[in-house]
Amino acid sequence: MTDATVIERIKQDIKDNDVVLYMKGTPVFPQCGFSAAVVEVLSNLGVKFKGVNVLTDPALRDGIKQFSSWPTIPQLYVKGEFVGGCDIVREMYGTGELQEMLNTRGIAVAAE
């Protein structure tokens, strides 16, 4: 059972930031290959995002999984909406769907 304050913290982070990545490590120093792959996608797009390191807080690590009903990390949120994990983000990036999603939600994307 996840503490209600952890869920509230997640809701606040997602509300306060257009793009939030729950990940293992930090954007500067990802600590798993999947997190690093999503950071690379977002960096390639020039998207500003908040990285939340779940490794520093076990309650947060469990809480984000419960919040999204998604079993793995990383998890990407755009404008409060859960987008998916590494495979989904990479696939959307490959097809251009991620760039389109970001553009339609008013998030600046660098031209590629």
N, C-alpha and C positions, 0 to 999 in steps of 0.2 A: 504494500500500500504506500502510495506516494504522499508525502506531506503536501497539504493544500498550499503552503507558501511557495513550494517549488513550482507548482502549476501556475500560481499567480505570477511568479517571476518570469516564467516562460511566456505567459500571455502578455506581460508588460514589455518584454524584449521584442516580441513580434509586433506589438502595437507601435512601439517607439521607433522601429527601424524598418525601412522598406525591404531590405534584404538581410536575412539572418541565416547564418550557417552554423548549425550545431555540429561540432566536429571534435576529432581527437587531436589535440594540439592547438596551435594558433595559426593564423594565416601566414605568419612569417616562418613558423616551424611546425608544420603538420607532422603528426606522429603516427599516421597510418597512410598507406598508399591510396585508399579510397578518399580520405579527406584531402590529401594532396591533389588528387585528380580534380575534385570539385573546385578547390582553390585555383587551380590552373585554368579551368574553364572560366571562372568569374574574372580572373586576372586578364585572360585573353580578351574578354569582353569589356574590360575597363570598368567593371561594375564595383561601386563602393558597397561594402557589406560589413556587417558585424559578425565576427567569428566568436563563437562561444565554446570554450574548451570544456568538454564534459569530463575530462580526466581529472580535473581539479575538484570535482564534487560528485561523489557516487549517487547522491540523491537526485541530482540534476540528470545524470546519465540514465538512471531508471525513469525519471519523471518525463523526459522528452519522449521516450519510447511509449510510455503510457499515454501521453498527451496526443500523440499522432497515431497511435495504434500501428506503428511501424517498428519492426524489430531491430533495425540496424542504424548505425551512425556512419557517415554524416547524414544530416537531414537539412534540406534547403527550404526556406520559407520566403515567399515574395508577396509583399503587401498583405501579410497575414494569412496567406494561403500556403498550405503544405504542397511543395512541388514533388519531392521525392528524394531518393538517395542517389548514390554515385552513378549507378547504371542508367537510371532514368535521366539524370542531369546530362550525362555524356551523350546519351541518345538524342535528347532534345537539342543539345548544342549541335550535334552532327547534322541534324535535319534543318536547323535554323528555327525550330519551334521555340527554343528558349529565348533567343534574341527577339522574336516576335512577341512573346509573352511579356518580356521586360519592356519593350517599346509600347505595347498597348496599355501597360500599367504606369507609363510615364517615367520609367527609370532609364536614365541615360546609358547608352551602350556605345562603346567606341567602334568606329567603322573598322571593318577588317579588310 
